[in-house]
């Protein structure tokens, strides 16, 4: 279901041999998500003093609810 939705949204291309690849739009979304995740990890560690081994899981949750304004 997830792959169908990503294909519908133009984020992945599915090849006849079963390979799946990111489109240009998909790469843009992936890069933005990675950068947002990293930003949140740094904020949690540097501003809030969380331990390095705790920040990843917390960032996973927060990256889906942080606004573009906050990210900027």
N, C-alpha and C positions, 0 to 999 in steps of 0.2 A: 504494500500500500504506500509506503513512504517513497519508494522509487517511482511509482506511478505519479505521485504528487509532485516530486522533484522534476520529472520529465514534463508534466503538464505545465509547470511553472517556468520551463526553459532553463533549468539549472543543471541538468545532466543530459547526456546523450547515451543511448543504449545501442550497442552494435549487434549485428546479427550473430556474432560468435559469443555473445554473452558478456562482453566487456562493458563496463560503465565508466564514463568519464565526465568530468566537469566541463561545462560550457564556459565561455568567457564570463557570462553573468554569474554562473555558479562559482567560479574562482573569485570573483569580486565579493560575493556574499561570504564565502569561506574565509577570505582574508580579513574582512571586517569582523567576523565572529571571532577569529583568532586574536586580533588586536584588542577587541573588547574584553575578551577573557583575560588576556595578559594585563591589561590596564586594571581590571578588578583585582587580580592576584596581587599586583604591586600595591594597590591601595590597601588591601586587607593586611598585607605584611608591613608596609612602611608607615601607614597612618594609624592603623588599628592594632598593630603589634602582634598579629596572629603568627603562629609558628609556620615555617615554610611548608611543613607536611600537612597542614590543615587548610591552606588557602585554595588548593585546586578544587576540592569538592564544594566549598562554599561559592567559589567563582562560577562553577557549573550551574548552580541555582540562580545566582544573581544576574548572569549574562543575559538571561531571557526576560528580565524585568527592568533593566536599566534603560532609561530613555536616551534618545539621541542627544538631547540637551545636556544631560548629565555626562554622557560620554565625551562631548565636545569640551 
